[in-house]
Amino acid sequence: MTDERDQHEQPEPTEKTEQTMSDDQNTDQHDDDQTNADQTNAETTDQTTADADDNAETDTETKDAATPMPIDIVYDDEEDAPADAADAGHRPALDQTDALIASFLGTDAPKDAAGAKPVSAEKPAEAAPVIMASRIDREITDADSTVFATYPTLAFKRVEVAAKQGGSPFPEPLDLAFYDRRVYVVTVSSEAQRMALMGLLTGMTRPAGGHVMFKSKDMQELTGTEYRSHYVGLMLQRNTLRADLSAIDNVTNAMEASGRNFLKPKHIIAEELLQRVGLPSELHETRVAKLPEIHRRRVALAKALCCEPAAVIADDPVAGVDEPVRGQLLGVLKQVARKENKTVVIVTTDASLASVADKTYAL
C-alpha cells in the first residue's frame, strides 16, 4: 500500500519542480532584460552627459574667444588714474547733476543712499527731456518780452570823427544800426557831415573813437579793399561810370576788378542785373554817354549790386533829377531791399526822402 501511494504521489513534485524551474527561468530572463535595459540607459545617460560636456566646453571656448583679454594699465601717479564713477571724488558732480534734473522735474534733489528716494523713483529718467522741452516751450510762449536779436548789417557804436581843422562835424558820438531788408535815410545838415559819414560807411575813414561794425566784426579787422569789394556796394553821387563803355561792360569791369569768383559767366550776371534794375534789354550794349540820366542811374545801381553785397550805400541817388525819375529810382531801391534782402542806406541833405524810409536818422 505504501508503495502504491508513493507511486501515485511521485509525479506531483515533478510538476511543481517544472513550474518552479519555469518561474526561475522567467525571473532570470526578466533580470537579464532589466540588466540590459539598465546598461542601455546608462550608456545613453553617459553619452548625453558627454555631449553636454562637449557643448559646455564649446560654449566656454566661444565665450573666451569673444571676451577681450583684460589690459592692465599702470599709472605712475595716482592723480593720472581715472576715478571710479562711484568714487567719493565724483559724488559732488553727480549730486549737482541730480539736483539739476530734479529742478527741471519739479522734485526735491535726491540725497545719499540712506536719504530720500532718487528722482527716477518718482518720474522716469527718460521723461526728463520731454518735460524739460515742454517747460521751456511754455516759458518762451508766456514771455512776451522774449526777443531773438540779430546782428545789424552795419552799426556805429559811440563813433567819433575828428575833423582836419579840429573839432567834429557831429555834435555827439554816433549810435546807428542798419538791418537787412530795410531802407534807411540819414539826413545830414552840412557837406562836412556828408563827407564824414560817407567816409565811415565806405571804410575810407577810420573813426577817432568807438567802433564801426559790419555784422559781428569790427571794421578795423577788414581791409578797405576787402570791405568794398565783397561786403558793400557803392552808388556814389559822382558819376563813376565810364562813358565810353556800354552799360554791360561797365558792370563786368567792376566784377573783374573785385577779384571775386562767380558761379556764372560775368556777362550773363551783368545782363540779369541790368534787367532787374529796369534797364531795357535793347540798351544793354549802348554806350553810357548816349543814355538818359535815369538809365545812367540804373546802370550805377546794377554796378553797385554786381558783387552781391550785403549793403548798398547810396550817396544822394536822386539828386538833380525830376520827380518821375526820383520815384522810379527810389522804387527800385526799395525792391532791392525787400526782394534781395539787402540793407539800403541813403545819405542825403533832402529831408523829403524820409517818406520812403523804414527808419530815418537826422544828424
Rosetta blueprint (number, residue, H / E / L):
1 M L
2 T H
3 D H
4 E H
5 R H
6 D H
7 Q H
8 H H
9 E H
10 Q L
11 P H
12 E H
13 P H
14 T H
15 E H
16 K H
17 T H
18 E H
19 Q H
20 T H
21 M H
22 S H
23 D H
24 D H
25 Q H
26 N H
27 T H
28 D H
29 Q H
30 H H
31 D H
32 D H
33 D H
34 Q H
35 T H
36 N H
37 A H
38 D H
39 Q H
40 T H
41 N H
42 A H
43 E H
44 T H
45 T H
46 D H
47 Q H
48 T H
49 T H
50 A H
51 D H
52 A H
53 D H
54 D H
55 N H
56 A H
57 E H
58 T H
59 D H
60 T H
61 E H
62 T H
63 K H
64 D H
65 A H
66 A H
67 T L
68 P L
69 M L
70 P L
71 I L
72 D L
73 I L
74 V L
75 Y L
76 D L
77 D L
78 E H
79 E H
80 D H
81 A L
82 P L
83 A L
84 D L
85 A L
86 A L
87 D L
88 A H
89 G H
90 H H
91 R H
92 P H
93 A H
94 L H
95 D H
96 Q H
97 T H
98 D H
99 A H
100 L H
101 I H
102 A H
103 S H
104 F H
105 L H
106 G L
107 T L
108 D L
109 A L
110 P L
111 K L
112 D L
113 A L
114 A L
115 G L
116 A L
117 K L
118 P L
119 V H
120 S H
121 A H
122 E H
123 K L
124 P L
125 A H
126 E H
127 A H
128 A H
129 P H
130 V H
131 I H
132 M H
133 A H
134 S H
135 R H
136 I H
137 D H
138 R H
139 E H
140 I H
141 T H
142 D H
143 A L
144 D L
145 S L
146 T L
147 V L
148 F L
149 A L
150 T L
151 Y L
152 P L
153 T L
154 L E
155 A E
156 F E
157 K E
158 R E
159 V E
160 E E
161 V L
162 A L
163 A L
164 K L
165 Q L
166 G L
167 G L
168 S L
169 P L
170 F L
171 P L
172 E L
173 P L
174 L E
175 D E
176 L E
177 A E
178 F E
179 Y L
180 D L
181 R L
182 R E
183 V E
184 Y E
185 V E
186 V E
187 T E
188 V L
189 S L
190 S L
191 E H
192 A H
193 Q H
194 R H
195 M H
196 A H
197 L H
198 M H
199 G H
200 L H
201 L H
202 T H
203 G L
204 M L
205 T L
206 R L
207 P L
208 A L
209 G E
210 G E
211 H E
212 V E
213 M E
214 F E
215 K L
216 S L
217 K E
218 D E
219 M H
220 Q H
221 E H
222 L L
223 T L
224 G H
225 T H
226 E H
227 Y H
228 R H
229 S H
230 H H
231 Y L
232 V E
233 G E
234 L E
235 M E
236 L L
237 Q L
238 R L
239 N L
240 T L
241 L L
242 R L
243 A L
244 D L
245 L L
246 S E
247 A H
248 I H
249 D H
250 N H
251 V H
252 T H
253 N H
254 A H
255 M H
256 E H
257 A H
258 S H
259 G L
260 R L
261 N L
262 F L
263 L L
264 K L
265 P L
266 K H
267 H H
268 I H
269 I H
270 A H
271 E H
272 E H
273 L H
274 L H
275 Q H
276 R H
277 V L
278 G L
279 L L
280 P L
281 S H
282 E H
283 L H
284 H L
285 E L
286 T L
287 R E
288 V H
289 A H
290 K H
291 L L
292 P L
293 E H
294 I H
295 H H
296 R H
297 R H
298 R H
299 V H
300 A H
301 L H
302 A H
303 K H
304 A H
305 L H
306 C L
307 C L
308 E L
309 P L
310 A L
311 A E
312 V E
313 I E
314 A E
315 D E
316 D L
317 P L
318 V L
319 A L
320 G L
321 V L
322 D L
323 E H
324 P H
325 V H
326 R H
327 G H
328 Q H
329 L H
330 L H
331 G H
332 V H
333 L H
334 K H
335 Q H
336 V H
337 A H
338 R H
339 K H
340 E L
341 N L
342 K L
343 T E
344 V E
345 V E
346 I E
347 V E
348 T E
349 T L
350 D L
351 A H
352 S H
353 L H
354 A H
355 S H
356 V H
357 A L
358 D L
359 K E
360 T E
361 Y E
362 A E
363 L L
